[in-house]
Amino acid sequence: MFWSASPVAAAHLSAAIPGSSGPTSLDDATEDATNAAGWVQENWGTWLTSCLQIVLILVIAVVLRHVIRRTITKLIERMNRTAAAAQGTALGGLLVNAERRRQRSEAIGSVLRSVASFVIMGTAALTVLSVLKINLAPLLASAGVAGVAIGFGARNLVTDFLSGVFMILEDQYGVGDEIDAGVATGTVIEVGLRVTKLRGPNGAIWYIRNGEVKRIGNLSQGWSTAAVDVVIAANQDLERARDTITTAGQEMSKAEPWNEQLWEPVEVLGLSEVHLETVTISVSAKTMPGKALGVERELRWRIKHALDAAGVHLAPRPLPEDEVAEANDPAAGMAAPSALNNPLSPQSMATNPIASPSKLGK
């Protein structure tokens, strides 16, 4: 009212302010303020709706992520409790490895939780960006290019990770298994998504990248076979040798702890090799997984004592080829003749010290 009722005062005030352009400047400011207020009044409802949508999306994503992760954790714990309960039984002690089951379950649970978190939070982030009216096409294109670049740069890591995931899901091996991975052989002590740790026969720990394993031979699944070859002289009584070996196997299957490790009676398969002076008798037994080597050692020990008691002689150890050649030719082990052995030979005289000049003058 004051400005509208006093145009002269307004003109004087605008003239006194440096840089002002008169009453037009005040009118523009009033118009801008009016437009801004109108713009806020027109869009505040949209803003409020967008904020509520974003908050709702984030709440749903967080709650859904928490529920799914908790469900996966409960499922893994239930699997571990089932394995622990079966571990106390006699059959479960042979068929279930609690530590192997636990590590496998935890690895699968970790993968599932990570995948669930990535999918849920990634979907929520894209939904929030769409609510904010942000064009997702350039972002998705950039993410695709970055993913391809990272995939080429870290292809070995990705290969190791994917191989580890499939090894665990398919239960190719676990903790306590005796495996042959091609690059190393030993007992599995830890299974990871990127590397597998083996304890070698000499105690060394091998770290094997899962992506480098092309084939796996698991010696601890189902059952193992203990194979022993008995080489006896060709002139021995084969029937007595077979009966003696069979009796030794029967006694071993009744003794502790071999009665648990032998799952079937020791079987004499027959002659696997026949030579002029020796014959080879093959003996086999089905054993508990991972116990074949110990059974083979004990079976050899008992067979040797039983054959000695029965008067059946084993064949002598064959000589190596160089020892055989030396035995056939006594001169093979002698050194070649040398001219230095003759003191009058030119070679021997050439090696004698040269006389001093004083002796030469005499």
C-alpha positions, 0 to 999 in steps of 0.5 A, a space after each residue: 500500500 505504501 509503494 502504490 500510494 507513493 509513486 514519487 517516493 518509490 521513484 526517488 528510492 530507485 534512483 538512489 540505489 546504484 545499478 537499479 533500473 527504476 520501478 521495472 526492477 521491483 516488478 520483475 522481482 515481484 513477478 519472479 517471486 510469484 512464479 516461484 511460489 506458484 511453481 512450488 505450489 504446483 509441484 510440491 504434491 509431486 515431490 511429496 509423492 516421489 519422496 513417499 515412493 522412494 521411502 517405501 521402495 527402500 523400506 520394502 527392499 531392506 525388509 525383503 533383504 533381511 527376511 530372505 537373508 534370515 531365511 537362508 541362514 535358518 535353512 543353513 543352520 537346519 542343514 547343519 543340525 541335521 548333519 550333526 544329529 546323523 553324525 552320532 549314529 553308526 551309519 552316519 559316522 561312515 556316510 556323513 562328514 559334519 565338518 564337510 557338510 558345515 563348510 559346504 552349507 556355509 559356502 552355499 549360504 554365503 553365495 545365496 545371501 550375496 546374490 539375494 542382496 545384490 539383486 534386491 538392492 540393485 533393483 531398488 536402486 534402479 527403481 529409485 532412479 526411475 522415480 526421480 525421472 533419470 534416464 537409465 539407458 546411458 547408465 545401463 550402457 556404461 555399466 555393461 561396458 564396465 562389466 565387460 572390461 572388468 570381466 576381461 581384466 579379472 577373468 581368472 578370478 571370475 573363473 576360479 569363483 564360478 568353478 568353486 561355486 559349481 564344485 560346492 553345489 555339485 559336492 565333488 569333494 569336501 573336507 577330509 576327502 582324499 583327492 587327485 586334482 592333477 596338479 596335486 594329490 592329498 587330503 582336503 582340509 578347506 574348500 573355498 570359492 576361489 582356492 582349495 587347500 590340500 594336505 599332501 602326503 609329506 605334510 605340505 599344504 597345497 593351495 589350488 585355484 579352482 579354475 585350474 582344476 580340469 579333473 578330480 579323482 575322489 578316492 573317498 566317496 563310496 568305497 576304496 579298493 586295496 590291491 596287493 600283488 604277491 610275487 612268488 617263485 614259479 616252483 612253489 605250490 600255488 594251491 598252498 599259497 592261495 589257501 595261505 593268503 585266503 586264511 591270512 585275509 580271513 584272520 585280518 577281517 576278524 581283527 580290530 580295527 580291520 574288521 570295520 575298515 574291510 567291507 568285504 572279505 579279502 579275495 584272491 583273484 588269481 595269477 596276473 603275471 606268469 614268468 619263467 621264474 616267478 608268478 604274481 598272485 593278485 589279491 583285492 579287498 573292498 575297504 572303507 573310503 580313504 583306508 585302502 593304503 593302510 589295509 594294503 600295508 597290513 595285508 602285505 605284512 600278514 601275507 608275508 608272515 603266513 607264507 613264511 610259516 607255510 614254507 612258501 618262498 617269495 621270488 627274489 628281487 630282480 636286479 636292475 639292468 645295469 647290475 644284470 649286465 655287470 653280472 653277465 660280463 665281469 669285465 663290465 665293472 673294470 676300468 678301461 686300460 690306460 697308457 699311463 699304467 705303463 711307465 715307459 709309454 710316451 704318455 707316462 714319460 710326458 707326465 714326468 717333471 722336466 729336469 732342472 738346467 743344472 742337471 741337464 748341463 751335467 
